[in-house]
Amino acid sequence: MSQTSEDLVKFLRRLRAVKEYTPEPVTQEQIDDILEIGRWTGSGSNRQPWEVVVIRDPEVQRKFGEWGARPSETAGVVFLIVSNSDNNAFDEGRLAERLLLGAAAHGLGGTVATLKNEGPAAAKELLGIPQERRAFTTVNIGHTDVAARRSRPANPNPRKPVTEFAHFDRF
């Protein structure tokens, strides 16, 4: 494996959900770069069934947190993925992961969350999103609060070894 491949693999393996952020803002340049990466996400038949609402307003982010999409209220920016139907969950996941990778390339942390209960309908009304659209997946991004992450207890469920994760030629 070349040094470049090794560096990329390390980068991809380091991607973790980050839910603790500092108050430092995410710059417009970082947001634009992350959106550009997201714009090039693949989708079934290249339909690109999504649009993204960029939420910088702290009051709207607080409401998203109340509607279950934590940690929206502390993120530097929240991307709300809006799809044209309920049949695009797989493509939404692809887009969410690409937005997270774009954030990580800028040294930012992030996580995926979902609006719950009345959240999707309330968010659509608040933001002027047509009712026939699907809008409940958020990608929360910000500057990682390293001290808060270090103080968290260790994960009791470490990653499975490859021998339990992958099966070759047969299950």
Buried (B, 14 or more C-beta within 10 A) or exposed (E): EEEEEEEEEEEEEEBBEBBBBBEEEBEEEBBEBBBEBBEEBEBEEEEBBBEBBBBBEEEBBEBBBBBBBBBBBBBBBBBBBBBBEEEBEEBBBBBBBBBBBBBBEBEBBBBBBBBEEEBBBBBBEEBEBEEEBBBBBBBBBBBBBEEBEEEEEEEEEEEEEEEEEEEEEEE
